Each structure stands twice: as structure tokens, then as C-alpha cells.
């Protein structure tokens, strides 16, 4: 009997996972290259599931906000596609990079066109597009996340943003290289300040799962009772997440978990089961690829226990 043919006790599954992953703590490392993130309690663990009908399940620290970091790239890509459509793909590719998320070597070889929108140079190029719209980009980003999360208190952490900006030398170099090739239009320092603001947004697992609901609903969100993005855009964003969302461990993650997902060095992973649900997990310790060590294990358990997978 398939998962679709039976009732799943999602709360029971989450409660089990929260206990089952405890032996995995201590095997990863908190992101310490961003000083403001180095002091986060490494043993935090939260998880949330939001079904397409709006039903929410949480466990542990699922309602505690954390720094979303690169998960924010997913929502900036949504904004860019809403306003620019397929023009986005003239500025950034759709292929896995095979390199670190902030690598400069392939960017130089490919003349300033990043491999995908989820590595750092790709995120910068996507944000640069959004910054070309009229109005304050930071307000647009914050308001969009507040709208998606259905919470007007979602905001960026100024301390984390400043910490990132003070240590953003590689990202500045990436932006300058792309600008030299004509793939960045805005002032590099303005771009960096906006990018750090974006990455320093703070949300909890429940809010992130809510924000991603249009990706599970073919563009439609039951909590907004409207199509936030088109069905085609949801499909394309999910496909790029599946192949590029977990940096250089996308193959391993697809093998273990089997869902489109986007991670951040704040310890969050946001996954989508198209047509069914979104799942967000937070645990700050990272593996060698910059993804949550415990979070990946938790999602593997979740898909194994529920049968929720695109494969």
C-alpha cells in the first residue's frame, strides 16, 4: 500500500526523528567563518512539515528563528522569475557547479556566467537583476518573505548582516569579476550590502515551510488562496533545487533524501515534495559541504519512514 493510500501520523514521525537523530550531534561543525553565527548552540534541532492543505506539524525548536543564509536565494530566484521570466537564464545557468559555492575558477573559465542561481556568484547575479527594479530592494525582499511566511515580524538581523559584510572579501571578488564581464549592473558595494541583508533574514522552520508552499502546490498556496508563482515556474525552480540546491553534495542528497531542497550555512534545509508538502529542518552543525549534518540525517529518516520522495 502506498503512502498516498494511507494516513500518516506526521507528528509521530517528527517526534521519533527528534529522538533518533540525537546520536548524530557533534559530528559536524557550526559555520565559524561568519563570526556572528559561530556562537549558535550546536545542539539546536527543529523540524516542521506543512501539507499543501495548510496543516502544520512541528517538533523541537521548529518555532525558533535562525539565520536562513543561502535558503534566501530560493526566494530571490522566485522574485526574479516573477519579474523577468526566462530572461533570468541569460544571466545565470541551470547546471550543478561541481565546485565550492564560492569558487572563482569556473566563473573565470565561463566568462562571468555562474553555473546556477544557488552558488554565491549565481545568487549575486540573480539579486542584481532584482535590484534593477524600481524601489528599495531590501524592503521588497523583506516584504516578500513576510508575505510568503504570513508573518509581518520576519526581518533581517543587522548584527549578522554586518558580520557577513565585514568578511565578504571572496563574494566581493566574485561580484567584481562578473562586473568585468558585464554580468553585474549595480554598484558592487550596494550589491554586497543587499546580499548580506538578504542572507541575514531570520525565520523558523514553520515559517520557511509556509513560505515554500507555492513550490509544493504548483504555484498555488492554500494559506494565501492564490497562485504566488506560475505552475511552470514552480516546476522549474524545483528542478534546479534538485540538481543544484545542496551545493556539491546534490547527488548524495538525492540518493539519501530524494527531494528538491535548498540549504543554508545557518543550518537550515528546506525541502519540497511537489503536490504534497514542504519540510524544513534546522540543526546548526554542518558537514564538509556546508549542509546541516543532522538535518540531512533527519530528512533521510523522514522520507524513509513516510515514502515521501520524487523517486
N, C-alpha and C positions, 0 to 999 in steps of 0.2 A: 504493500500500500504506500503510495507516495505521500510526501509531506502535505501536498495540497488537498489530499483526501482525508486528512485527519486534523484534529485540533491539537495545536502545540501549546504547551504551557511555557510561554516565553519567559515569564517571571521566574519560574522554577529553573529554567535553563540558565538564566543570568545569575541566580543565586548560587547554583552549582559551580559555574565558571569562576565566580569571585573567590570561592574557596579553593578550587582546583589549581588556580594559577599561582597561589602563594609560594610554592617552591621555586618559581622562576625569578622571584625578586633577587636582586644582587648580581644578576648575570649580565646586565647592561650598564651603561653609564649615562648620567644626565648630561645634556648639552652644556659644556662648560666654556665653549668659545664665545658664548654670549653671556657676559658676567651676570646680568640680571636674571638669567634662567638657572644659573649654577646652584642657587640655594633652594630650589624647589624640592619638597620632600619626595625622595625617590620611591617611597613605598605607597604613594597615592595610586588608587585604582578606581576608575569609574567606567560605567558602560550604560548605553541607552539604545533601545530599539523603538523606532517609530514606524508603525504599519501605515500602509497607504490610506487606510480609513481614518487615520489620525490617532489611533490608540498608542499610548506611550508606556514603555516599561523601562525602569532604571534600577541600577544597583550600585552600591558603594558610593564613590564620590562623583556619581553621574550628574549631580546638580551643582558641582563646584566648578567655577570658571578657571580656565587656564589659557595660556598663550597659544593661539591657533597656528601661528607661524605660516608654514607653506600650505596649510589647508586653505588659507585665504586665496591662494592662486586659483583655486577652482571657481570661486565666486567672481573674481575679476574676469576670468575667461567667460563666464556667463554674461557679464555686463558687456564685454567686448563683442560677443556674438550677437547679443540683442541689438546693438547699435550698428555693427559693421558687417554682420553676416559672415560669409565665406572670405571676405577681404582679410579677415584675421590670419588666414593661412598663407597670405603673401608675405607676412612679417615673421611667421614662426611655423615650424614644421609639425608633423604628427608622429614622428618616429622615436623609438627609445634611443637614448643617447649612448649608452654603454660606458659612460664616464661619470665622474662625480658630479653632483648637482651644481657645483660652481666651477667646473672645469673651463679653461680658456682655450685648450688646444684644438678641440674640434670646431669651436666657434671661429677661430682664426682660419682654419682649413676651409670652412664653408662660408667664408666671406660675410660674417656678421649675421647670418640667419640661424637662430637657435634651432636645435632638433625638435623641441616640443615646448608647450607653454608651462610645463611644471618644473623644469630645471630653472635655476635662477636667471640666466640670460633670457630664456623664453618668457618668464614671468615679467621681467623688466620691459621687454618689447610689447607684451600684451597691455601692461599698465600704461606704457607710453601712448598707446592708441587711445585708451580711455581718458587720459589726461588731455587729449585733443578736443574733447567735448566741452561745451560751454559750462561754466560754473565751477565750484570748488570740488575738486576730485575727492578730497578726504571726506567731505560731507556726503558726497554721492556714495562712496564705499560704505561709510558707517550707516547711512540711512538704508542702503540696500540690505545690509546684513540685519539691521533691526527689523526691516520688513519681512525678510525670509524667516528669521527666528521668532517672529511675533513677540518681540520684547524691545521696548524703547530704551532700555538701560544698557544694551550692548554698546561697548566702547573700546577704544584703544588705550593701552597702558603707556602713558607718556614716559615713565622710567625705563620700561623695556625698549621702547622706540628709540630713546636717546642712547641707550647702551648699544643697541644694534648699529645705530648711525655712527657712533664713535669707533666701531670696529668693522666698518663696511668697506674696507680697502679693496678686497677682491671684487665685490659687487660694483664698486666704482670703476674698477679697471674693465670689467665686462661691459659696463654701460658706455665707457669711452671708446672701447673697441667697436662696439656696434654703431656708435655715433659716427666713427670714422668711416664706416661702410654705408652710412646713410640710413641705418635702420632704427635710429633713435632721433626723434624730432625735438623733444623738450630739453631744457637745461638739465644737465646730469645731476647737479646737486638737488634741484627741485624734485627730480625723479627719485633720487635716493631717499629724501625725506618722506615722500609719499609712500614709497615702498616699505620703509621701516614702520610707518604708521599702520599700513595695511597688515604687515606681519605681526604687529603687536596687539591686534584685536584680541579681546578675551571673550570666550564663550564656553559654555559647558557642553557635555555630551548630548543632553536633551535638546539644547538649542541648535547644535550642529546637525543632529539627526533631523530636526524640524526644517532647518534651512535647506537641506539636501532633498527634501521630499519631492520637489518637481522632477528630480532626476529618476526617482523611482516610479513616478506617476505619468511618465511620458510627457512631461512638461507641466502637468496639472498638479496642484497641491490642494488636498481636501481641506486643509486648515485655512487656506486663502480663498477657496472656492473659485479659483480662476486658473487659467494657464499662465504660468510665470514665464516659461520659455516654450518654444515650439517642440512638438514631438520629435522632429528631425534633429533639433539642437540637443535635446536630451540624449538621444541615441548617440550622436557624435561625441558629446562630452564624455559619456560613459565609456565609449570605445577608447578614447585617448587616456582616460583614467586607468583602464585595464592594462594598457600597454606601456604607460609612462608614469603612472601616479605614485609608484613606490620606488622611484629612483632606480638604482642599478640592481635591485632585487625583485623586479617585476615578475620574472619567471618563477622564482621560488615562491613568491606570494601567491601567484595564480595557482601554482601547484598545491600549496598548503590551504589556501582560503577559497579561491575561485570566485572572487567578486571584484568589480571595479572599485578602486579605493584611492584615497589621497592621504598622505601622511604629512606630519609636520614635526620639526625637532623639539617642539614643546611636549611631545609625547602622545599626541592625538593621532588617530587613524579614523577616517570617515569612509564607510563602505556603503555601496548601493546594491540592492537586489532588485533589478528592474521589474516593475509590476507588483512588487510585494512589500518592500520595506527599506528603510535605511538603518544602519548600525554605526554607532560611534563608540570608540573605546579610548580611554586616556590612562596612560601609565608612563611616567617621565623617563625611565631608563631606556636608552637607545641601543640598537645593535650596531654592527660595523658599517651599515649602510645608511644610518641616520633615521631608522624607523623604530617605533616602540617595540622593545623586545617582548615584554609581557603582553602588550596589545595585540601583536601578531599571533601569539600563542592563544590568546582569548578568542580571537576571531576564527582561528582554525578549529578550536573546540566548538564554537557556535555553529559553524557550517557543518561540521561533522555530526553534531547532535541533532540538528534540525533538517539537514538536507538542503538548506538554502544555498544555492550556487547557480552560476550561469552555465555550468558544465553538467 
